Amino acid sequence: MTTLGSFIFKHIKKALFSSYQAIDLGEGQSAFIATPEKALMNLLYLTPGSDNPDYLRELRLQNSETLNTGLLMELVDRSGSRKLKRAARRIKAFMSELEAS
């Protein structure tokens, strides 16, 4: 616990460390921020049971036009994780349903 709050650090495979953008913070500082697709993949990767359809619906993914499902699928394919592949396919299907309605 710090004055800024609590922090939890989790590890991911080196192969999954990609799709970050350098953001200029000013005064010669920068930070690496995950793309929306990478942030979603990290959440799915680090959350047990995240390929469950009920869990995925509860995420209430909005602004589907800002999420590049093609990039999400590419990242997931590179991961080699069956869980991530299942989750990404379900997310893509949910988003297609939302766009159709």
N, CA and C atoms as a LAMMPS dump frame, in Angstrom:
ITEM: TIMESTEP
0
ITEM: NUMBER OF ATOMS
303
ITEM: BOX BOUNDS ff ff ff
-5.0000000000000000e+02 5.0000000000000000e+02
-5.0000000000000000e+02 5.0000000000000000e+02
-5.0000000000000000e+02 5.0000000000000000e+02
ITEM: ATOMS id mol type element x y z
1 1 1 N 0.848 -1.177 0
2 1 2 C 0 0 0
3 1 3 C 0.893 1.24 0
4 2 1 N 0.558 2.17 -0.869
5 2 2 C 1.287 3.438 -0.927
6 2 3 C 0.285 4.582 -0.785
7 3 1 N 0.785 5.793 -0.767
8 3 2 C -0.117 6.945 -0.697
9 3 3 C -0.949 7.072 -1.97
10 4 1 N -0.491 6.439 -3.042
11 4 2 C -1.239 6.469 -4.302
12 4 3 C -2.283 5.364 -4.387
13 5 1 N -2.187 4.359 -3.524
14 5 2 C -3.138 3.258 -3.553
15 5 3 C -2.431 1.918 -3.511
16 6 1 N -3.182 0.869 -3.779
17 6 2 C -2.639 -0.486 -3.797
18 6 3 C -2.287 -0.878 -5.223
19 7 1 N -1.215 -1.594 -5.367
20 7 2 C -0.786 -2.059 -6.674
21 7 3 C -0.606 -3.565 -6.633
22 8 1 N -1.049 -4.225 -7.67
23 8 2 C -0.854 -5.659 -7.808
24 8 3 C -0.101 -5.878 -9.108
25 9 1 N 0.996 -6.594 -9.034
26 9 2 C 1.79 -6.878 -10.218
27 9 3 C 1.589 -8.332 -10.603
28 10 1 N 1.359 -8.563 -11.87
29 10 2 C 1.209 -9.918 -12.387
30 10 3 C 2.153 -10.064 -13.566
31 11 1 N 2.567 -11.271 -13.802
32 11 2 C 3.509 -11.536 -14.883
33 11 3 C 2.791 -12.143 -16.079
34 12 1 N 3.261 -11.773 -17.254
35 12 2 C 2.78 -12.392 -18.479
36 12 3 C 3.987 -12.947 -19.224
37 13 1 N 3.75 -13.914 -20.1
38 13 2 C 4.831 -14.474 -20.903
39 13 3 C 5.45 -13.379 -21.763
40 14 1 N 6.756 -13.475 -21.992
41 14 2 C 7.433 -12.492 -22.844
42 14 3 C 6.805 -12.439 -24.227
43 15 1 N 6.337 -13.577 -24.708
44 15 2 C 5.728 -13.632 -26.045
45 15 3 C 4.48 -12.758 -26.131
46 16 1 N 3.857 -12.463 -25
47 16 2 C 2.632 -11.66 -24.989
48 16 3 C 2.902 -10.171 -24.805
49 17 1 N 4.164 -9.805 -24.67
50 17 2 C 4.497 -8.401 -24.424
51 17 3 C 4.632 -7.666 -25.753
52 18 1 N 3.516 -7.147 -26.23
53 18 2 C 3.487 -6.385 -27.487
54 18 3 C 2.251 -5.496 -27.477
55 19 1 N 2.109 -4.694 -28.529
56 19 2 C 0.933 -3.834 -28.719
57 19 3 C 0.778 -2.776 -27.628
58 20 1 N 1.883 -2.15 -27.322
59 20 2 C 1.885 -1.013 -26.411
60 20 3 C 2.259 0.231 -27.204
61 21 1 N 1.712 1.364 -26.817
62 21 2 C 2.013 2.628 -27.478
63 21 3 C 2.725 3.531 -26.483
64 22 1 N 3.796 4.189 -26.944
65 22 2 C 4.494 5.15 -26.09
66 22 3 C 3.701 6.454 -26.091
67 23 1 N 3.359 6.924 -24.919
68 23 2 C 2.601 8.163 -24.755
69 23 3 C 3.516 9.195 -24.087
70 24 1 N 3.591 10.381 -24.666
71 24 2 C 4.412 11.454 -24.105
72 24 3 C 3.679 12.072 -22.915
73 25 1 N 4.333 12.049 -21.765
74 25 2 C 3.752 12.62 -20.552
75 25 3 C 4.227 14.047 -20.317
76 26 1 N 5.126 14.522 -21.154
77 26 2 C 5.686 15.858 -20.98
78 26 3 C 6.926 15.817 -20.108
79 27 1 N 7.675 16.899 -20.128
80 27 2 C 8.88 17.026 -19.318
81 27 3 C 9.843 15.86 -19.51
82 28 1 N 9.924 15.358 -20.754
83 28 2 C 10.862 14.284 -21.065
84 28 3 C 10.465 12.911 -20.568
85 29 1 N 9.235 12.752 -20.126
86 29 2 C 8.778 11.457 -19.623
87 29 3 C 7.778 10.847 -20.588
88 30 1 N 7.784 9.524 -20.628
89 30 2 C 6.804 8.812 -21.446
90 30 3 C 6.38 7.549 -20.704
91 31 1 N 5.287 6.987 -21.157
92 31 2 C 4.771 5.751 -20.559
93 31 3 C 4.265 4.861 -21.678
94 32 1 N 4.363 3.562 -21.471
95 32 2 C 3.824 2.615 -22.435
96 32 3 C 2.414 2.24 -22.001
97 33 1 N 1.472 2.446 -22.898
98 33 2 C 0.061 2.173 -22.635
99 33 3 C -0.404 1.102 -23.619
100 34 1 N -1.126 0.127 -23.115
101 34 2 C -1.638 -0.941 -23.976
102 34 3 C -2.721 -0.404 -24.897
103 35 1 N -2.769 -0.938 -26.109
104 35 2 C -3.882 -0.63 -27.003
105 35 3 C -5.146 -1.22 -26.376
106 36 1 N -6.327 -0.761 -26.769
107 36 2 C -7.555 -1.341 -26.198
108 36 3 C -7.619 -2.861 -26.377
109 37 1 N -7.18 -3.344 -27.533
110 37 2 C -7.22 -4.782 -27.806
111 37 3 C -6.27 -5.536 -26.877
112 38 1 N -5.086 -4.984 -26.666
113 38 2 C -4.102 -5.619 -25.789
114 38 3 C -4.572 -5.577 -24.337
115 39 1 N -5.162 -4.463 -23.919
116 39 2 C -5.677 -4.357 -22.55
117 39 3 C -6.76 -5.404 -22.301
118 40 1 N -7.646 -5.588 -23.283
119 40 2 C -8.695 -6.601 -23.151
120 40 3 C -8.077 -7.989 -23.098
121 41 1 N -7.093 -8.257 -23.964
122 41 2 C -6.45 -9.563 -23.958
123 41 3 C -5.763 -9.821 -22.617
124 42 1 N -5.092 -8.811 -22.063
125 42 2 C -4.447 -8.982 -20.757
126 42 3 C -5.467 -9.311 -19.675
127 43 1 N -6.593 -8.612 -19.691
128 43 2 C -7.646 -8.889 -18.711
129 43 3 C -8.109 -10.337 -18.826
130 44 1 N -8.354 -10.783 -20.045
131 44 2 C -8.8 -12.156 -20.263
132 44 3 C -7.732 -13.156 -19.837
133 45 1 N -6.487 -12.849 -20.141
134 45 2 C -5.363 -13.734 -19.818
135 45 3 C -5.196 -13.885 -18.308
136 46 1 N -5.352 -12.793 -17.585
137 46 2 C -5.061 -12.789 -16.15
138 46 3 C -6.26 -13.134 -15.268
139 47 1 N -7.448 -13.247 -15.852
140 47 2 C -8.653 -13.52 -15.071
141 47 3 C -9.089 -14.97 -15.251
142 48 1 N -9.08 -15.755 -14.174
143 48 2 C -9.551 -17.138 -14.281
144 48 3 C -11.014 -17.18 -14.736
145 49 1 N -11.334 -18.088 -15.64
146 49 2 C -12.705 -18.253 -16.111
147 49 3 C -13.187 -17.163 -17.038
148 50 1 N -12.274 -16.369 -17.571
149 50 2 C -12.682 -15.224 -18.394
150 50 3 C -13.213 -15.609 -19.768
151 51 1 N -13.162 -16.883 -20.114
152 51 2 C -13.757 -17.308 -21.384
153 51 3 C -15.217 -17.721 -21.214
154 52 1 N -15.736 -17.606 -19.997
155 52 2 C -17.131 -17.934 -19.713
156 52 3 C -18.041 -16.879 -20.356
157 53 1 N -19.047 -17.307 -21.126
158 53 2 C -19.934 -16.339 -21.791
159 53 3 C -20.586 -15.342 -20.828
160 54 1 N -20.967 -15.79 -19.645
161 54 2 C -21.587 -14.874 -18.675
162 54 3 C -20.599 -13.793 -18.239
163 55 1 N -19.356 -14.189 -17.985
164 55 2 C -18.332 -13.213 -17.605
165 55 3 C -18.136 -12.197 -18.729
166 56 1 N -18.049 -12.687 -19.95
167 56 2 C -17.813 -11.8 -21.094
168 56 3 C -18.97 -10.826 -21.293
169 57 1 N -20.204 -11.286 -21.1
170 57 2 C -21.361 -10.381 -21.216
171 57 3 C -21.325 -9.309 -20.129
172 58 1 N -20.891 -9.715 -18.929
173 58 2 C -20.827 -8.766 -17.81
174 58 3 C -19.798 -7.662 -18.033
175 59 1 N -18.869 -7.868 -18.945
176 59 2 C -17.887 -6.82 -19.243
177 59 3 C -18.552 -5.601 -19.872
178 60 1 N -19.728 -5.835 -20.482
179 60 2 C -20.477 -4.745 -21.125
180 60 3 C -19.587 -3.921 -22.051
181 61 1 N -18.947 -4.613 -22.947
182 61 2 C -18.063 -3.935 -23.894
183 61 3 C -18.871 -2.968 -24.732
184 62 1 N -18.483 -1.716 -24.684
185 62 2 C -19.183 -0.665 -25.413
186 62 3 C -18.229 -0.039 -26.415
187 63 1 N -18.764 0.856 -27.212
188 63 2 C -17.948 1.535 -28.22
189 63 3 C -17.23 0.52 -29.102
190 64 1 N -17.992 -0.443 -29.585
191 64 2 C -17.405 -1.523 -30.367
192 64 3 C -16.651 -1.018 -31.588
193 65 1 N -16.986 0.182 -32.046
194 65 2 C -16.289 0.714 -33.215
195 65 3 C -14.832 1.06 -32.894
196 66 1 N -14.493 1.216 -31.627
197 66 2 C -13.106 1.522 -31.265
198 66 3 C -12.275 0.273 -31.029
199 67 1 N -12.913 -0.88 -30.945
200 67 2 C -12.189 -2.131 -30.728
201 67 3 C -11.982 -2.817 -32.068
202 68 1 N -10.743 -3.023 -32.424
203 68 2 C -10.394 -3.684 -33.673
204 68 3 C -10.377 -5.19 -33.415
205 69 1 N -11.472 -5.872 -33.76
206 69 2 C -11.557 -7.308 -33.478
207 69 3 C -10.538 -8.093 -34.296
208 70 1 N -10.169 -7.577 -35.467
209 70 2 C -9.13 -8.235 -36.263
210 70 3 C -7.802 -8.251 -35.52
211 71 1 N -7.448 -7.112 -34.918
212 71 2 C -6.207 -7.033 -34.136
213 71 3 C -6.307 -7.904 -32.893
214 72 1 N -7.464 -7.903 -32.243
215 72 2 C -7.657 -8.763 -31.071
216 72 3 C -7.426 -10.219 -31.449
217 73 1 N -8.017 -10.655 -32.559
218 73 2 C -7.856 -12.044 -32.998
219 73 3 C -6.389 -12.341 -33.329
220 74 1 N -5.699 -11.385 -33.934
221 74 2 C -4.281 -11.568 -34.269
222 74 3 C -3.443 -11.743 -33.003
223 75 1 N -3.678 -10.896 -32.006
224 75 2 C -2.95 -10.997 -30.74
225 75 3 C -3.231 -12.328 -30.052
226 76 1 N -4.486 -12.719 -30.053
227 76 2 C -4.893 -13.967 -29.414
228 76 3 C -4.277 -15.162 -30.137
229 77 1 N -4.268 -15.126 -31.464
230 77 2 C -3.659 -16.222 -32.224
231 77 3 C -2.177 -16.359 -31.884
232 78 1 N -1.489 -15.229 -31.759
233 78 2 C -0.06 -15.258 -31.414
234 78 3 C 0.176 -15.82 -30.018
235 79 1 N -0.804 -15.669 -29.133
236 79 2 C -0.64 -16.132 -27.751
237 79 3 C -0.606 -17.654 -27.664
238 80 1 N -1.312 -18.316 -28.578
239 80 2 C -1.386 -19.77 -28.534
240 80 3 C -2.303 -20.302 -27.445
241 81 1 N -3.02 -19.431 -26.758
242 81 2 C -3.882 -19.833 -25.644
243 81 3 C -5.275 -20.208 -26.148
244 82 1 N -5.692 -21.421 -25.852
245 82 2 C -7.043 -21.856 -26.248
246 82 3 C -8.107 -21.044 -25.52
247 83 1 N -7.857 -20.739 -24.252
248 83 2 C -8.813 -19.936 -23.475
249 83 3 C -9.011 -18.571 -24.127
250 84 1 N -7.928 -17.919 -24.506
251 84 2 C -8.033 -16.605 -25.143
252 84 3 C -8.738 -16.7 -26.489
253 85 1 N -8.469 -17.764 -27.226
254 85 2 C -9.129 -17.945 -28.528
255 85 3 C -10.636 -18.108 -28.355
256 86 1 N -11.045 -18.904 -27.366
257 86 2 C -12.483 -19.073 -27.1
258 86 3 C -13.114 -17.741 -26.72
259 87 1 N -12.462 -17.032 -25.812
260 87 2 C -12.997 -15.748 -25.347
261 87 3 C -13.1 -14.754 -26.496
262 88 1 N -12.076 -14.669 -27.328
263 88 2 C -12.077 -13.71 -28.441
264 88 3 C -13.166 -14.044 -29.455
265 89 1 N -13.352 -15.324 -29.743
266 89 2 C -14.435 -15.719 -30.668
267 89 3 C -15.789 -15.309 -30.105
268 90 1 N -15.978 -15.505 -28.8
269 90 2 C -17.253 -15.135 -28.176
270 90 3 C -17.448 -13.622 -28.175
271 91 1 N -16.4 -12.886 -27.896
272 91 2 C -16.488 -11.421 -27.925
273 91 3 C -16.847 -10.949 -29.322
274 92 1 N -16.208 -11.515 -30.323
275 92 2 C -16.492 -11.136 -31.712
276 92 3 C -17.958 -11.412 -32.043
277 93 1 N -18.475 -12.554 -31.586
278 93 2 C -19.883 -12.893 -31.826
279 93 3 C -20.808 -11.921 -31.091
280 94 1 N -20.494 -11.587 -29.834
281 94 2 C -21.309 -10.631 -29.079
282 94 3 C -21.34 -9.282 -29.78
283 95 1 N -20.19 -8.848 -30.271
284 95 2 C -20.115 -7.54 -30.927
285 95 3 C -20.894 -7.546 -32.24
286 96 1 N -20.875 -8.662 -32.946
287 96 2 C -21.669 -8.778 -34.173
288 96 3 C -23.152 -8.684 -33.853
289 97 1 N -23.567 -9.315 -32.746
290 97 2 C -24.966 -9.235 -32.314
291 97 3 C -25.349 -7.792 -32.001
292 98 1 N -24.465 -7.074 -31.303
293 98 2 C -24.739 -5.676 -30.951
294 98 3 C -24.871 -4.805 -32.195
295 99 1 N -23.996 -5.022 -33.16
296 99 2 C -24.032 -4.229 -34.388
297 99 3 C -25.294 -4.51 -35.192
298 100 1 N -25.788 -5.756 -35.125
299 100 2 C -26.98 -6.143 -35.883
300 100 3 C -28.254 -5.583 -35.258
301 101 1 N -28.213 -5.297 -33.956
302 101 2 C -29.441 -4.823 -33.289
303 101 3 C -29.589 -3.324 -33.346
